[in-house]
Amino acid sequence: MTRGEILVADDDASVRTVVAQALSRAGYEVRTTGAAATLWRWVQSGEGDLVVTDVVMPDENAFELLPRIKKLRPELPIIVMSAQNTFMTAIRASERGAYDYLPKPFDLKELVGIVGRAMAEPRKHPEDNGHDEIEGMPLVGRSPAMQEIYRSLARLMQTDLTVMINGESGTGKELVARALHDYGKRKKGPFVAVNMAAIPRDLIESELFGHEKGAFTGANQRSAGRFEQAEGGTLFLDEIGDMPMEAQTRLLRVLQQGEYTTVGGRTPIKTNVRIIAATNKDLRILIQQGLFREDLYFRLNVVPLRLPPLRERVEDIPDLVHHFFKVAASEGLPQKYIEQAALDRMKKYRWPGNIRELENLIRRLAALHPQEVISDQLVQVELEHEIRQAEPERSATVAPSQELPDGQTLSTSVELHLAKLFRDYGDQLPPPGLYHRIIREIEIPLVSAALAATRGNQIKAAELLGLNRNTLRKKVNDLDIRLMRSPR
């Protein structure tokens, strides 16, 4: 007895063959066709328990056929395959009611697994909403890493699940957050972005939740917070790891109870926003250091999304380069083209600034160089300039053997401090909480050493320590660390 009938449509005979063989071995009855018209005729006749179809067919695009299928048989699961592996392909498949989307080439075992889940738990999808084709390309790239991002986003579009986006600076975290909003069910509502690292710590609660008149010195009138501004839409909390503990407690209450109070207010205010958070830090380490609430972490990390750095998706560089040249031309800069050798050189570069660094390079090439075709030599010069610009910052990095002003090294300074702590305990076991105590104990010599190595430059010291500048400034004040003034 077969497990059900699968209708497979693809204009490539080899794809039809391997898909049919894999599904047949899994116990399904399979019918294949290379034409959308034949697939539509089978669906009209009530045949098939599930459809697997390519997007581009010789007689009709599957995205034009899907709405008719869903209108006639809304319960019929449809799996879309496509070699056009873009973000918009995944979104269009989801919008038109597809059960899932598979970018070519794909793993046959994965296809069989998706078919099995769809047959066991068929989903009901809304009918096509009649929206026009979505123009633009908010995310660019066809690499396997980006395909996973596209598929995840497509599944999240019609949900209100809280999403945590993790990735290095410049990987496009806000772009992903905006895509979740702009193509989701809250797209008619506002999208409000807040960068925790850019707001003074003592103003974050007022910025997020608003304040009443007279709540503090200078509060001459009531002010709406970002939660109020984002009502009915999406609130994007960027650099969430820099949020102070007091604000974390307030945010946790919002996530738990769906309400908040303004600074100086007493009446709880109900809120209806979707939260998307982002960070370039490991929040689990911050939790161990006592700098981030563990319960808030689990409330925010409902759906984790990791954005790969550009060095992990170098195959996307040609698409990104052509995209950024096109954007530059649309803004009035000259249209440029690029040699293949120049693209190959870009693929070998580390891109510490990720996509943001690449975009800045392309804009610079479009604006400052008269050549219509960007050569490999020109790209080499620009990238070498990038490396030279970064060298002064790297020279401030304290290597384990780098000497501090008192003749000690950073590593020996920390080691001596730890040795003294353990020597003070003698033969007795240390009391509970040793880890967090030692972290606190070594903060003063560690921060002092970083400031000494950078001659009091807090920006470089913050980069060296991997901290936000505001976070470092607060630590300097809280720990009462004497600053070394930079020589003029």
VMD Tcl script that draws the C-alpha trace (Angstrom):
set ca {
  {0.00 0.00 0.00}
  {1.43 3.37 -1.01}
  {1.76 6.28 1.40}
  {0.07 8.66 -1.05}
  {0.39 10.12 -4.53}
  {2.95 12.85 -5.26}
  {2.73 15.06 -8.36}
  {6.17 16.22 -9.54}
  {6.53 19.00 -12.12}
  {9.92 20.09 -13.50}
  {11.06 20.86 -17.04}
  {14.37 19.08 -16.37}
  {13.94 15.35 -17.05}
  {16.93 14.41 -14.88}
  {15.46 16.24 -11.89}
  {12.11 14.51 -12.43}
  {13.86 11.14 -12.52}
  {15.93 11.48 -9.34}
  {13.04 13.03 -7.38}
  {10.64 10.31 -8.54}
  {13.12 7.56 -7.62}
  {13.72 9.00 -4.14}
  {9.99 9.37 -3.42}
  {9.18 5.94 -4.86}
  {11.78 4.32 -2.59}
  {10.10 6.09 0.32}
  {6.83 4.35 -0.54}
  {4.99 7.03 -2.49}
  {3.27 6.72 -5.85}
  {4.76 9.38 -8.14}
  {3.52 11.05 -11.33}
  {5.84 13.41 -13.18}
  {5.39 16.05 -15.86}
  {7.43 18.76 -17.54}
  {4.51 21.12 -18.10}
  {2.52 23.36 -15.77}
  {-0.64 22.75 -17.84}
  {-0.49 19.01 -17.15}
  {0.03 19.62 -13.44}
  {-2.98 21.96 -13.38}
  {-5.11 19.36 -15.17}
  {-4.18 16.72 -12.60}
  {-4.99 19.07 -9.72}
  {-8.35 19.98 -11.29}
  {-9.16 16.27 -11.54}
  {-8.53 15.83 -7.82}
  {-5.39 13.77 -8.30}
  {-2.37 13.85 -6.00}
  {-1.96 14.26 -2.26}
  {1.01 16.62 -2.54}
  {2.72 18.68 -5.26}
  {6.46 19.17 -5.81}
  {7.04 21.77 -8.51}
  {9.81 23.84 -10.02}
  {9.23 27.60 -10.35}
  {10.25 28.14 -13.99}
  {8.24 25.95 -16.37}
  {8.16 26.27 -20.18}
  {4.47 27.15 -20.34}
  {3.79 28.94 -17.04}
  {5.59 30.19 -13.94}
  {4.67 28.19 -10.85}
  {4.07 31.40 -8.89}
  {1.22 32.15 -11.29}
  {-0.17 28.63 -10.90}
  {0.06 28.35 -7.11}
  {-2.77 30.81 -6.29}
  {-5.15 28.88 -8.57}
  {-4.18 25.57 -6.95}
  {-4.64 26.97 -3.44}
  {-8.01 28.45 -4.37}
  {-9.25 25.19 -5.85}
  {-7.65 22.84 -3.28}
  {-6.46 24.87 -0.27}
  {-5.59 21.72 1.67}
  {-3.11 20.44 -0.95}
  {0.51 20.87 0.26}
  {2.89 22.34 -2.33}
  {6.69 22.18 -2.15}
  {8.46 24.64 -4.44}
  {11.90 23.95 -5.96}
  {13.95 26.65 -7.63}
  {17.42 27.33 -9.00}
  {16.66 31.06 -8.61}
  {17.95 30.99 -5.07}
  {17.10 34.48 -3.89}
  {15.40 35.90 -0.83}
  {12.40 36.97 -2.92}
  {11.93 33.45 -4.29}
  {11.53 32.12 -0.76}
  {9.17 34.96 0.17}
  {7.02 34.57 -2.95}
  {6.75 30.84 -2.35}
  {5.58 31.48 1.20}
  {3.15 34.23 0.20}
  {1.55 32.05 -2.43}
  {0.85 29.28 0.05}
  {3.74 26.89 -0.49}
  {4.31 24.41 2.34}
  {8.07 24.76 1.95}
  {10.75 26.01 -0.42}
  {13.86 24.07 -1.51}
  {16.72 25.83 -3.32}
  {18.45 23.76 -5.99}
  {20.57 21.75 -5.62}
  {19.05 20.10 -2.55}
  {19.48 16.93 -0.53}
  {16.98 14.25 -1.60}
  {16.76 13.03 1.99}
  {15.68 16.52 3.02}
  {12.99 16.51 0.32}
  {11.68 13.11 1.44}
  {11.62 14.34 5.04}
  {9.64 17.48 4.13}
  {7.19 15.41 2.09}
  {6.72 13.06 5.04}
  {5.96 15.92 7.44}
  {3.59 17.57 4.97}
  {1.68 14.34 4.41}
  {1.46 13.60 8.13}
  {0.42 17.09 9.18}
  {-1.04 18.94 6.21}
  {-1.16 22.68 6.74}
  {-3.86 25.12 5.82}
  {-2.58 28.25 4.19}
  {-4.40 31.49 3.49}
  {-5.35 32.11 -0.11}
  {-3.25 34.45 -2.15}
  {-3.95 38.00 -1.01}
  {-3.75 39.46 -4.48}
  {-0.76 41.66 -3.73}
  {1.32 42.76 -6.67}
  {4.72 41.20 -7.21}
  {7.13 42.48 -4.58}
  {9.82 44.59 -6.15}
  {13.33 45.07 -4.84}
  {15.81 42.72 -3.27}
  {16.28 43.43 0.45}
  {18.77 40.57 0.90}
  {21.33 39.43 -1.64}
  {23.18 36.13 -1.97}
  {22.77 32.57 -3.21}
  {25.20 30.78 -0.90}
  {23.97 27.81 1.17}
  {24.30 29.93 4.32}
  {21.98 32.59 2.90}
  {19.55 29.98 1.61}
  {19.04 28.81 5.19}
  {18.40 32.41 6.24}
  {15.84 32.88 3.44}
  {13.98 29.71 4.37}
  {13.91 30.66 8.04}
  {12.62 34.14 7.25}
  {9.91 32.78 4.97}
  {8.63 30.57 7.79}
  {8.70 33.44 10.29}
  {6.97 36.08 8.16}
  {3.41 35.32 9.24}
  {4.24 34.79 12.92}
  {4.78 37.08 15.88}
  {7.57 34.98 17.37}
  {10.37 36.89 19.06}
  {13.59 36.61 17.04}
  {17.19 36.99 18.21}
  {19.61 37.88 15.40}
  {23.28 37.25 16.13}
  {26.09 38.34 13.87}
  {29.23 40.43 13.60}
  {29.00 44.15 12.95}
  {28.20 44.88 9.33}
  {26.49 41.56 8.53}
  {23.08 43.16 7.98}
  {21.17 42.47 11.22}
  {18.88 45.48 10.84}
  {18.28 44.60 7.18}
  {17.04 41.15 8.23}
  {14.85 42.69 10.94}
  {13.32 45.07 8.41}
  {12.68 42.20 6.00}
  {10.83 40.30 8.74}
  {8.68 43.37 9.28}
  {8.20 44.57 5.70}
  {7.08 41.16 4.42}
  {5.27 40.00 7.56}
  {1.76 40.45 8.84}
  {2.73 43.64 10.71}
  {3.99 45.44 7.61}
  {1.24 48.05 7.83}
  {2.44 49.00 11.30}
  {5.54 51.01 12.20}
  {9.08 49.65 12.31}
  {11.04 51.29 15.12}
  {14.75 50.60 15.60}
  {16.67 51.36 18.80}
  {20.43 50.97 19.19}
  {21.14 50.28 22.85}
  {24.81 51.18 22.43}
  {24.00 54.66 21.11}
  {21.85 55.79 24.06}
  {23.27 56.98 27.39}
  {22.55 54.30 29.97}
  {20.61 56.59 32.27}
  {18.23 57.50 29.43}
  {17.49 54.03 28.03}
  {14.40 53.39 30.17}
  {12.91 56.75 29.21}
  {13.79 56.13 25.57}
  {12.08 52.74 25.52}
  {9.07 53.28 27.77}
  {8.59 57.04 27.70}
  {8.27 59.35 30.69}
  {5.71 61.54 32.41}
  {6.03 65.27 32.96}
  {8.17 65.92 36.01}
  {9.52 62.34 36.14}
  {13.08 63.72 36.37}
  {14.95 66.97 35.99}
  {14.35 68.33 32.52}
  {11.18 66.29 31.88}
  {9.04 69.33 31.08}
  {6.40 67.36 29.21}
  {5.22 63.83 28.63}
  {7.28 61.93 26.05}
  {6.25 58.78 24.18}
  {8.74 55.91 24.27}
  {9.72 53.57 21.50}
  {7.24 50.92 22.63}
  {4.41 53.42 22.16}
  {5.80 54.51 18.80}
  {5.99 50.89 17.62}
  {2.46 49.96 18.70}
  {0.97 47.49 16.23}
  {4.28 47.01 14.50}
  {7.83 45.86 15.21}
  {10.39 47.07 17.74}
  {13.97 46.25 16.80}
  {16.35 46.29 19.77}
  {19.85 46.41 18.32}
  {22.95 45.71 20.46}
  {20.73 44.22 23.16}
  {23.84 43.13 25.08}
  {24.48 46.78 26.00}
  {21.14 47.19 27.77}
  {21.61 48.01 31.49}
  {20.20 45.61 34.08}
  {17.43 47.99 35.21}
  {16.07 48.27 31.68}
  {16.42 44.51 31.23}
  {14.07 43.98 34.18}
  {11.49 46.31 32.66}
  {11.79 44.61 29.26}
  {11.31 41.20 30.86}
  {8.03 42.38 32.37}
  {6.85 43.51 28.93}
  {7.64 40.11 27.43}
  {6.00 38.26 30.34}
  {2.90 40.38 30.88}
  {2.50 42.40 27.69}
  {2.47 45.72 29.54}
  {4.79 48.43 30.84}
  {4.74 51.67 32.80}
  {6.35 54.92 31.75}
  {9.13 56.45 33.83}
  {7.29 58.33 36.54}
  {3.99 56.69 35.61}
  {1.83 54.35 37.69}
  {-0.76 53.02 35.25}
  {0.26 49.90 33.30}
  {0.01 50.32 29.53}
  {-0.87 47.33 27.35}
  {1.40 46.88 24.36}
  {1.11 45.02 21.07}
  {4.51 44.91 19.39}
  {6.72 42.23 17.92}
  {10.20 42.20 19.41}
  {13.26 41.50 17.29}
  {16.59 41.74 19.09}
  {20.13 41.67 17.74}
  {23.64 41.46 19.14}
  {27.22 40.94 18.04}
  {28.13 39.51 21.45}
  {27.76 36.11 23.07}
  {24.98 36.76 25.58}
  {25.76 33.51 27.40}
  {29.14 34.93 28.39}
  {27.46 38.14 29.56}
  {25.10 36.00 31.65}
  {28.08 34.30 33.31}
  {29.58 37.70 34.02}
  {26.35 38.89 35.63}
  {25.78 41.50 32.93}
  {22.69 39.99 31.29}
  {19.60 38.34 32.77}
  {19.31 34.67 31.95}
  {15.49 34.73 32.08}
  {15.45 37.64 29.60}
  {17.82 35.75 27.31}
  {15.41 32.81 27.08}
  {12.48 35.17 26.47}
  {14.31 36.85 23.59}
  {15.99 33.79 22.12}
  {12.75 32.11 20.99}
  {13.97 31.87 17.40}
  {17.73 32.38 17.03}
  {19.09 33.50 13.66}
  {22.83 33.61 13.03}
  {23.98 35.82 10.18}
  {27.23 34.54 8.67}
  {30.13 36.96 8.24}
  {31.07 37.76 4.66}
  {34.20 35.59 4.86}
  {31.89 32.56 5.28}
  {29.89 33.39 2.16}
  {32.48 34.70 -0.31}
  {30.58 33.11 -3.19}
  {27.98 35.87 -2.69}
  {30.52 38.65 -3.32}
  {29.86 38.93 -7.11}
  {26.10 39.28 -6.54}
  {26.67 41.82 -3.77}
  {29.14 43.83 -5.86}
  {26.78 44.03 -8.84}
  {23.91 44.93 -6.51}
  {25.83 47.77 -4.85}
  {27.00 49.11 -8.22}
  {23.37 49.11 -9.35}
  {22.28 50.95 -6.18}
  {25.07 53.50 -6.66}
  {23.95 54.10 -10.27}
  {20.34 54.59 -9.15}
  {21.60 57.31 -6.80}
  {23.26 59.21 -9.64}
  {26.78 57.77 -9.55}
  {28.31 56.48 -12.82}
  {27.49 52.92 -13.84}
  {30.50 50.67 -13.29}
  {31.54 47.16 -14.22}
  {34.21 44.99 -12.68}
  {36.81 42.52 -13.91}
  {36.55 38.89 -12.87}
  {40.11 39.05 -11.49}
  {39.02 41.89 -9.21}
  {36.13 39.78 -7.91}
  {38.52 36.89 -7.31}
  {40.76 39.20 -5.28}
  {37.80 40.35 -3.22}
  {36.97 36.73 -2.39}
  {40.43 36.30 -0.84}
  {40.10 39.36 1.42}
  {38.99 38.83 5.05}
  {36.38 41.66 5.15}
  {36.56 42.50 8.87}
  {33.81 45.07 8.31}
  {31.66 42.51 6.47}
  {29.00 43.67 4.00}
  {29.14 47.25 5.24}
  {32.83 47.41 4.36}
  {32.16 45.93 0.91}
  {29.35 48.42 0.25}
  {31.57 51.35 1.25}
  {34.30 50.10 -1.09}
  {31.88 49.84 -4.03}
  {30.52 53.34 -3.42}
  {34.07 54.67 -3.27}
  {34.98 52.93 -6.52}
  {31.86 54.31 -8.21}
  {32.32 57.86 -6.96}
  {36.07 58.50 -7.06}
  {37.42 56.58 -10.04}
  {36.67 57.59 -13.66}
  {37.23 54.13 -15.16}
  {34.06 52.41 -16.37}
  {35.58 48.98 -15.76}
  {37.07 48.48 -12.31}
  {40.36 46.61 -12.66}
  {42.04 44.10 -10.40}
  {44.91 46.56 -9.83}
  {42.52 49.27 -8.65}
  {40.81 46.91 -6.21}
  {44.22 45.81 -4.95}
  {45.19 49.42 -4.20}
  {41.91 50.07 -2.38}
  {42.14 46.92 -0.27}
  {45.75 47.64 0.65}
  {44.58 51.08 1.78}
  {41.95 49.38 3.96}
  {44.64 47.22 5.55}
  {46.90 50.23 6.24}
  {44.00 52.12 7.82}
  {43.38 49.21 10.20}
  {47.03 48.79 11.22}
  {47.12 51.58 13.86}
  {44.14 50.01 15.62}
  {45.69 46.54 15.52}
  {48.97 47.91 16.89}
  {47.08 48.93 20.03}
  {46.10 45.32 20.69}
  {47.76 43.93 23.81}
  {49.44 40.65 22.93}
  {50.17 38.27 25.82}
  {53.80 39.39 25.82}
  {53.19 43.11 25.26}
  {54.72 45.21 28.03}
  {52.71 47.56 30.21}
  {54.15 50.79 31.65}
  {55.14 49.11 34.92}
  {57.12 46.41 33.12}
  {54.51 43.71 33.54}
  {52.55 42.07 30.76}
  {48.77 41.80 30.60}
  {48.90 38.04 31.10}
  {51.34 38.20 34.05}
  {49.32 40.99 35.66}
  {46.19 38.88 35.62}
  {48.04 35.73 36.68}
  {49.62 37.46 39.69}
  {46.27 38.85 40.76}
  {44.62 35.43 40.54}
  {47.50 33.83 42.43}
  {47.05 36.31 45.28}
  {43.33 35.57 45.46}
  {43.91 31.82 45.80}
  {46.78 32.35 48.25}
  {44.43 34.33 50.50}
  {42.12 31.29 50.78}
  {44.93 29.10 52.13}
  {44.00 25.45 52.52}
  {40.28 26.19 52.76}
  {37.89 25.88 49.84}
  {36.82 29.22 48.39}
  {33.26 30.32 49.19}
  {30.49 29.86 46.57}
  {30.43 32.34 43.70}
  {34.17 32.24 43.08}
  {33.82 32.59 39.30}
  {31.88 35.86 39.42}
  {34.07 37.19 42.26}
  {37.24 36.57 40.25}
  {35.67 38.17 37.18}
  {34.94 41.27 39.26}
  {38.40 41.18 40.88}
  {40.31 41.07 37.60}
  {38.20 43.74 35.90}
  {40.23 46.57 37.47}
  {43.67 45.32 36.33}
  {42.26 44.21 32.97}
  {40.55 47.52 32.16}
  {43.52 49.45 33.57}
  {45.92 47.44 31.42}
  {43.84 48.04 28.28}
  {43.70 51.79 28.98}
  {47.43 51.87 29.68}
  {48.22 50.02 26.48}
  {46.15 52.48 24.46}
  {47.48 55.50 26.41}
  {44.07 56.34 27.78}
  {42.24 56.19 24.44}
  {38.86 54.83 25.52}
  {37.65 54.14 21.97}
  {40.65 51.89 21.23}
  {40.51 50.35 24.70}
  {36.82 49.49 24.20}
  {37.60 47.85 20.85}
  {40.50 45.97 22.42}
  {38.27 44.60 25.19}
  {35.33 43.93 22.87}
  {33.12 46.36 24.80}
  {30.91 49.22 23.76}
  {32.46 52.60 24.55}
  {29.56 53.53 26.86}
  {29.98 50.21 28.70}
  {33.70 50.88 29.18}
  {33.02 54.43 30.39}
  {30.59 53.10 33.00}
  {33.12 50.50 34.17}
  {35.79 53.20 34.49}
  {33.44 55.26 36.65}
  {32.08 52.33 38.69}
  {35.54 50.87 39.35}
  {37.07 54.32 39.97}
  {39.90 53.69 37.53}
  {42.41 56.53 37.08}
  {42.67 57.48 33.43}
  {45.97 58.08 31.69}
  {45.74 61.18 29.56}
  {46.81 60.80 25.94}
  {49.79 63.02 25.08}
  {48.98 65.87 22.77}
}
mol new
graphics top color blue
foreach p $ca { graphics top sphere $p radius 0.5 }
foreach p [lrange $ca 0 end-1] q [lrange $ca 1 end] { graphics top cylinder $p $q radius 0.2 }
display resetview
